[in-house]
Amino acid sequence: MLIVLSPAKSLDFESPVKTRLHSTPDMLERSAALIEVLRGYSMGQLAELMSLSDKLADLNVGRYADWSTDTAGARQAALAFNGDVYGGLDAPTLKPKALAWTQQHLRILSGLYGVLRPLDLIHPHRLEMGTRLAVGATKDLVGFWGDAVTDRLNEAIAASGATVLVNLASQEYFHAVQPKRLSVPVIHPVFEEWKDGKYKIIPFYAKRARGLMARYAAEKGLVDAEKLKKFKVEDYAFVKQASTDSEWIFRRKLV
């Protein structure tokens, strides 16, 4: 299988890194083209484009100014992202064999980098896939990346021998993928909590669960997606009667 995740807004470039293993993003030329466009935005324009506070806009103006394709100051993507998903994945504590599994079987969709391997070196940035950043003839990032994201995923599918893609990314990021052009079918795990008398998706828990499932697959070295149905971390359980061939429902009751 090949798993895809979303990136995170929160970043950690301060804590110690326990591995020197790293790789280089495959689409840096396109990333550099985006940075050149972003460098043309003032703090106020960036705040409006991304709905940011002035403080965050100023931070990212500085990030774009400092961004480069060099490795100095860069960090592995799975160790740099620090949001809810990555709290579940907890990549810094993965054993070397499990981390190597992620490098082959996990990809991170990115507004700036397109498709990342977990050990690809990245610089601090913020650029969500849903941003309506006009670049050349394209009106937004999904248009900018076009076929490139799907092509890169198909290459990863072929290299890993995957027979299915497991989508653990958000809708915003998976929107950049063209499922009909993928060489394998897609499975969408859905995580629901029992609350107020019914099962529902609660974003914080759903995001963490996506990371937990990716970690589960990495620790067990899974290649058969069917074995994800045995995922029972933090009391989740696969619900066959609520699932379809392409949408797998996992539920739990919050205490």
C-alpha positions as CSV (number, residue, x, y, z in Angstrom):
1,M,0.0,0.0,0.0
2,L,0.9,3.6,-0.3
3,I,-0.4,6.1,2.4
4,V,-0.9,9.8,1.8
5,L,-1.0,12.4,4.6
6,S,-1.6,16.1,4.8
7,P,1.2,18.4,6.1
8,A,0.7,20.6,9.3
9,K,0.6,24.3,9.9
10,S,2.6,23.9,13.1
11,L,6.3,23.3,12.7
12,D,9.2,22.1,14.9
13,F,12.6,23.1,13.8
14,E,14.0,23.3,17.4
15,S,14.0,19.9,19.0
16,P,16.9,17.5,18.5
17,V,16.8,15.3,15.5
18,K,17.7,11.6,16.2
19,T,18.5,10.6,12.6
20,R,20.9,12.0,10.0
21,L,19.1,10.1,7.2
22,H,17.5,12.4,4.7
23,S,16.5,12.8,1.1
24,T,15.9,15.7,-1.3
25,P,12.4,16.7,-2.4
26,D,11.8,15.7,-6.1
27,M,10.0,18.9,-7.2
28,L,12.2,21.7,-5.9
29,E,12.2,23.6,-9.2
30,R,8.4,24.0,-9.0
31,S,8.7,24.9,-5.3
32,A,11.2,27.6,-6.1
33,A,8.8,29.0,-8.7
34,L,6.1,29.3,-6.0
35,I,8.5,31.0,-3.7
36,E,9.4,33.6,-6.3
37,V,5.7,34.5,-6.6
38,L,5.2,34.6,-2.8
39,R,8.2,37.0,-2.4
40,G,6.3,39.5,-4.4
41,Y,3.6,39.7,-1.7
42,S,3.7,42.4,1.0
43,M,2.8,41.5,4.6
44,G,-0.7,42.9,4.1
45,Q,-1.2,41.1,0.8
46,L,-0.1,37.8,2.3
47,A,-2.4,38.3,5.3
48,E,-5.3,38.8,3.0
49,L,-4.4,35.9,0.7
50,M,-4.0,33.4,3.5
51,S,-6.4,34.9,6.1
52,L,-3.5,35.4,8.5
53,S,-2.8,37.8,11.4
54,D,-0.3,40.5,10.7
55,K,2.1,38.6,13.0
56,L,1.9,35.3,11.1
57,A,2.0,37.1,7.8
58,D,5.2,38.9,8.8
59,L,6.7,35.5,10.0
60,N,6.0,34.0,6.6
61,V,7.3,36.9,4.6
62,G,10.6,36.3,6.4
63,R,10.4,32.6,5.7
64,Y,9.9,33.1,2.0
65,A,12.8,35.6,2.0
66,D,15.1,33.0,3.7
67,W,13.9,29.9,1.8
68,S,16.4,28.1,-0.4
69,T,17.1,24.8,-2.0
70,D,20.2,24.4,0.3
71,T,20.1,21.9,3.1
72,A,21.4,24.3,5.8
73,G,18.6,24.9,8.3
74,A,16.4,22.3,6.7
75,R,14.7,19.3,8.5
76,Q,13.1,16.1,7.5
77,A,9.4,16.6,6.7
78,A,8.0,14.0,9.1
79,L,10.1,15.5,11.9
80,A,9.3,19.1,11.1
81,F,5.5,18.9,10.9
82,N,4.0,19.2,14.3
83,G,0.2,19.2,14.1
84,D,-2.5,16.8,15.3
85,V,-1.7,14.2,12.6
86,Y,2.0,14.2,13.5
87,G,1.2,13.8,17.2
88,G,-0.4,10.5,16.2
89,L,2.4,9.5,13.9
90,D,5.1,10.6,16.4
91,A,7.9,10.0,13.8
92,P,10.7,11.0,16.2
93,T,10.0,7.9,18.2
94,L,9.7,5.4,15.3
95,K,12.4,2.8,15.2
96,P,14.8,2.8,12.2
97,K,13.0,-0.1,10.5
98,A,9.6,1.6,10.8
99,L,11.0,5.0,9.7
100,A,12.5,3.2,6.6
101,W,9.0,1.8,5.9
102,T,7.5,5.2,5.9
103,Q,10.1,6.4,3.4
104,Q,8.9,3.8,0.9
105,H,5.2,3.6,1.8
106,L,4.1,7.0,3.0
107,R,3.9,10.4,1.1
108,I,3.0,13.8,2.4
109,L,1.0,16.1,0.1
110,S,2.2,19.7,0.2
111,G,1.2,23.1,-1.1
112,L,4.8,24.1,-1.5
113,Y,6.6,20.9,-2.3
114,G,3.9,18.9,-4.1
115,V,4.7,15.4,-2.8
116,L,7.2,14.7,0.0
117,R,8.8,11.6,1.3
118,P,9.0,11.6,5.1
119,L,12.8,12.2,5.1
120,D,12.8,14.9,2.5
121,L,14.5,18.0,3.8
122,I,12.2,21.1,4.0
123,H,12.5,24.7,5.2
124,P,10.0,26.5,7.4
125,H,7.0,27.6,5.4
126,R,3.3,28.0,5.3
127,L,1.3,27.4,2.1
128,E,-1.9,25.4,2.2
129,M,-3.1,23.6,-0.8
130,G,-6.4,25.5,-0.8
131,T,-4.6,28.9,-1.2
132,R,-5.8,30.7,-4.3
133,L,-2.3,31.8,-5.3
134,A,-2.3,32.7,-9.0
135,V,0.9,31.4,-10.7
136,G,1.2,32.1,-14.4
137,A,-2.0,30.9,-16.2
138,T,-3.2,29.0,-13.1
139,K,-5.5,30.5,-10.5
140,D,-4.7,28.3,-7.5
141,L,-2.3,25.7,-6.2
142,V,-4.3,22.7,-7.4
143,G,-4.1,24.1,-10.9
144,F,-0.4,24.9,-10.5
145,W,0.4,21.3,-9.5
146,G,-1.9,19.9,-12.2
147,D,-0.9,16.4,-13.2
148,A,2.4,16.5,-11.3
149,V,1.1,15.3,-7.9
150,T,-0.7,12.3,-9.4
151,D,2.2,11.5,-11.6
152,R,4.6,11.5,-8.6
153,L,2.2,9.3,-6.6
154,N,2.0,6.8,-9.5
155,E,5.8,6.6,-9.5
156,A,5.8,5.9,-5.8
157,I,3.1,3.3,-6.2
158,A,5.1,1.5,-8.9
159,A,8.3,1.7,-6.8
160,S,6.7,0.3,-3.7
161,G,4.7,-2.3,-5.4
162,A,1.5,-0.9,-3.8
163,T,-1.9,-2.3,-5.0
164,V,-3.9,0.4,-3.2
165,L,-3.6,4.0,-2.1
166,V,-4.8,4.7,1.5
167,N,-6.0,8.3,1.8
168,L,-5.3,9.6,5.2
169,A,-5.1,13.2,3.9
170,S,-7.7,15.9,4.4
171,Q,-10.1,16.8,1.6
172,E,-8.3,20.0,0.9
173,Y,-5.0,18.2,0.1
174,F,-6.5,15.1,-1.6
175,H,-8.2,17.6,-3.9
176,A,-4.8,18.0,-5.6
177,V,-4.9,14.2,-6.5
178,Q,-6.7,13.0,-9.6
179,P,-8.0,9.6,-8.5
180,K,-9.1,8.5,-11.9
181,R,-5.5,8.8,-13.1
182,L,-4.1,6.8,-10.3
183,S,-2.9,3.3,-11.2
184,V,-4.5,1.7,-8.1
185,P,-7.9,2.1,-6.3
186,V,-8.2,4.4,-3.3
187,I,-9.4,3.6,0.2
188,H,-10.6,6.3,2.5
189,P,-10.5,5.5,6.2
190,V,-13.0,7.5,8.3
191,F,-12.8,8.0,12.0
192,E,-15.9,8.6,14.1
193,E,-16.6,9.3,17.7
194,W,-19.8,8.6,19.7
195,K,-21.1,11.9,21.0
196,D,-24.5,13.3,21.8
197,G,-26.3,10.1,20.9
198,K,-24.6,9.5,17.5
199,Y,-21.4,8.8,15.7
200,K,-19.7,11.8,14.2
201,I,-16.4,13.0,12.8
202,I,-14.6,15.3,15.3
203,P,-11.7,17.0,13.5
204,F,-9.1,16.9,16.2
205,Y,-9.6,13.2,16.9
206,A,-9.9,12.4,13.3
207,K,-6.6,14.1,12.5
208,R,-4.8,12.3,15.3
209,A,-6.3,9.0,14.2
210,R,-4.9,9.4,10.7
211,G,-1.5,9.7,12.2
212,L,-2.0,6.8,14.5
213,M,-3.0,4.6,11.6
214,A,0.0,5.6,9.6
215,R,2.2,4.8,12.7
216,Y,0.4,1.4,13.1
217,A,1.2,0.5,9.5
218,A,4.8,1.6,9.9
219,E,5.4,-0.3,13.1
220,K,4.0,-3.5,11.7
221,G,5.5,-3.1,8.3
222,L,2.2,-3.6,6.6
223,V,2.0,-3.9,2.8
224,D,-1.5,-5.4,2.7
225,A,-4.1,-2.7,3.3
226,E,-6.7,-5.3,4.5
227,K,-4.6,-5.6,7.6
228,L,-5.5,-2.0,8.5
229,K,-8.9,-3.3,9.4
230,K,-7.3,-4.8,12.6
231,F,-6.4,-1.2,13.7
232,K,-7.6,-0.9,17.3
233,V,-5.3,1.8,18.6
234,E,-6.9,4.1,21.3
235,D,-10.1,2.0,21.2
236,Y,-11.0,2.5,17.5
237,A,-12.5,-0.5,15.8
238,F,-13.4,-1.3,12.2
239,V,-17.1,-1.3,11.6
240,K,-17.8,-3.6,8.6
241,Q,-21.6,-3.0,8.4
242,A,-21.0,0.8,8.1
243,S,-18.2,0.5,5.5
244,T,-18.0,0.1,1.8
245,D,-15.2,-1.2,-0.4
246,S,-13.7,2.3,-0.7
247,E,-14.7,3.9,2.6
248,W,-13.7,2.1,5.8
249,I,-15.4,3.3,9.0
250,F,-13.6,3.1,12.3
251,R,-15.5,4.1,15.5
252,R,-15.0,4.4,19.2
253,K,-16.9,5.7,22.2
254,L,-15.3,8.6,24.1
255,V,-15.2,8.0,27.8
